[in-house]
């Protein structure tokens, strides 16, 4: 079904574009610049995915996420990950409690901080693998298990995790298989000169405004369902498919540089991430279908944690950003793609 043929969906896309602009306006009261990062976070949320933000200290990653939580009518919890954090500290635990009516002792589940719509997992790479695994399992399954009983997490549910690329000593880097659980891996960079000037002026003079909420849980769930209905042409699907196929070394679709510099490429989840994120980005800008340009806009955050350079790439100073850029130059965007023969 095309969104253009459904008046309700057309109105919903227009409302989504308006909500996106209002959220950006509210966030600008506390955050200067970082428009691309904010766009990518909202793309992940509306795609029903999770996002990993990476950047050096002091770039307002935590402030950005907490400010976003203020702009939404959602329950919000922040978990500061530390080396001594246990899985039950985040998922919850069962305690024995006396029933005042019957006098019998019984187990009662005390929910942990994961039981909220929006989770800020601060410095997720500073906690041991056991706790990371509990977190990532909850992200994937959207439920936690305690005492043999499954407890559903609230909907919508999304995790925005941060990690610091510096001071890797004593940290627990997320394995590649667990990084793949994040829909997008977002890089937070330094602000421009003008933005940094404005940050200094605002913060030191106390000119930050109060953020007003824009969207609620039901509205976000409706947007997530709308994203599923956004149509994707064979041209757009084929371009995303070709990008991922070309990223795999020692395959017939791989360009020469891939065999030379890439250790392993993106899996099928990479195609899903590209298409879903492109659809979400399209409706943020009031468009009723995803385009090749949307795929290109989300290619880096969708693929940078799904493509690994080998030792030759590291020795040559070639990072994942450059590999993805080269991939987009090698894979034609205007080619007529169609489903390959079985």
C-alpha positions, 0 to 999 in steps of 0.5 A: 500500500502506498501512503499517498493513497491513504489520507490518514497516513498522509496526514500522519506524515505531515504531523510527524514532520511537524513533530520533528521540527518542534522537537528540534526547536525544543532541543535547541534551547539546551543543545547548540548544533548537533543537528545531524546527531539529533536526526539520527537519534530520532531515526533510530527511535522511530525505527523501533531500534536502539542507538550507540553514541560515541564521542570524546568527553564533554560533547554533551552526549548525556545532556542531549539524551536527557534533553530529548527525554524532556521533549517526550512524554515518556518515562526515563531512566539513566543507568551509569555503568560501572565495573561493579554493576551486576545484571540484577542491578539493572533488570531487577530482582526477586525478594521474599515478602510477607503477605499481610493478608495471608501471613504467607511469605511469597516472592515479589519482583522488584523492577530495575531501572530498565523498566522505562520507555527510554533508557540512557545507558551511560558508558556501557563499555565500562561494565563487565560482559555479564551485565552488558549481556543482560542489557543487550538481551533486554534490548533484543527481547524487550523483556527480562527474566527473573525466577523463571518468569518473563516480565515485559518491558514497557512500549515504546522501549529504546536504549540510547547508550554512550561510550567514550573512545578514550581511556580504553584501559580497564574497559570492556569493549562491546563485541561485534556481535553485540554491537550489531544489536544497535540499529545505528552507531552515531558519532558525536563530533566537536562543535563548529567554532560559532557553535562553541562560542554560543555554548560558552555564552549560553552556559556561562550566562544561564540562558538555557530555556525550559524544554516542553514535551512534544510527543507521547508514548502512543504517538511514538508507537503510531509513528513506528507503525507508520514507518513500517508502512512507508513504501520502498521501491526496488531501486532503493531496496536494490541500492541498500542491498548492493551496498551491503553485498559489496562490503563483504570481502572475497565475494563476486560483488566485492570491489578491489578495495574491499578485498584489500582493506575489509576483514568482514562486511555487513550481514543481512541486518545491515540491509534491514538497518539501511532500509528501515532507517531510510524510511524513518528519515523520509517521514521526518522530512514529510516525504511519503517514500524512501529515496536513495538519498535517504539510504546514503544519509544513514549509511555511515551510522547504519554500517560503521559498526558492521564493517571491520577494516583489517590490519592493512587498513589500520596500517594505512590509516583507513577507518570505517568512515572512509571505507563506507565513503569509498563503498558509496562511490563504487556502488552505483546509485542510479543503476536499475536494480531488480531481484536476482535469480534464485 
